Amino acid sequence: MFDPVQSSTYKNQRCPTSFRTILPQYGCTSNQLCWFRYSYGDKSTMQGILASETLLFDDGAGNGKLPGIVFGRIHSECNPNPALLKVPGLVGLGGGPLPLVNQIGSFIDKKFAYCLPPYSNENNSLGQLKFGKDTEFSGKEEVQETPMAPGGSQGTYYVLNVTDIGVRDNRLNIQFGGSKMTALLGDARLIIVDSGTTLTFLAKDAYGQVENAVANVINHEHFYHPEKDLLCYHVQNNASDAA
């Protein structure tokens, strides 16, 4: 756990600070420290004081000392996922001006790679996070790459251009032309990549085509959730019914 008292380079950010203009909610304390409140899509929130610190990165040449990196020192948080309350800190890897990868962009040549272990992870393998030029992983011949969607910035999101979707070995040849424009991205073919999001959402008519294909290959009794228009299945899990 980070203890600012043990650091000679820790500094509280005082009002005004340039980061205040891009924080959703911010203000000044009675002693002119900059406080913030940040919320996420899963309804979790956190608030605290903006601070800066010198970070050390091992670049192999002894040049990885970066002063003045701004971060949030959290004083309180509300998270619907109890497991995350035990996490000592979060690293921002999104595209906006706040995340770490933007603040150190010139040092890492605006390159980073994040490799997650398999979801089941039976071998207890560890994920890898690399910054800068050395962002290739061993066994790259087994890694499939997909380019990001071209065009303007989508803020903090990473966006892919969906060309088609397959269920088992069948390509669905989805026609996105009739799909409604989405409020967030503007194009039904664009999709957000987010390692922290449980569900992947599609435009309604594209989702309908995928839903029909999935229903044709899964041999379980299906039903529709009473509150959400989602295809669900009755399955046996540890001798108890689950949906």
C-alpha positions, 0 to 999 in steps of 0.5 A: 500500500502506498504511504505518501509519508514515506515519499520525498517526491509526493506532492498534493495538487493545489487549486487551480490545476489543469486536471480540474478542467477534465475531471467530472466533479472537482473542487477545492478544500479549505486549504486549497487542495484539489479534490475530485469525485469520479464515477464509472459505468458500473455505478462505482464511485471514488473520491479523494485528493489529486496528487503527483509523484515520481514514478520509476520504470525499468527501461533497461538503461536507467532512464525510467524516472518520471517526475510529476505524474498526477494520480488520485489519492483515494479517500473513500469509494463505493463499489458494487463489486466487493472484490475490488475493494481489496485492490490497492490501486488502479492503473488507467490505460484508457485513451483520455488525458487522465490515464497513465499511458497519456501522461507518460506518452512521450516516454513510451512512444505512445505504445503499450501492450497488455496481455491477459491470461486465459479466463479459466487460467488453470496454469495460474499464468500471469498477465503482462503489461509492457510499455514502450518499444519492447511491447512484443510478447513471446509466442507472437505467432499464436497471437491474432491482431486486430487494428483499431478503428481509424478516424477520430478519437473516441475519448477514453475508449478503444474501438474496433470496426466489426466486419462480421461475426461467427458462431462456431464455424459459420460466418453470419454475413451480418449486414450493418447498413440498416442498423441504427446509429448508436448515441456513443459511437455514431456507427453500429459497426463500431464496438468498444473493447473494455477488459472490465466490462462483462457484457458486449453490446450490439446494435439491436438488429445485429444482436438479433441475427447473432441471437438466432444463430446461437439459439440454433446451436445450443441444446438447452431450454432457453428463456427471455429475461423478464427485465432485459431483452436477452437470450438466457438458458436453463443449465445445471450447475453444481446440482442447482439450476442456474440461468 
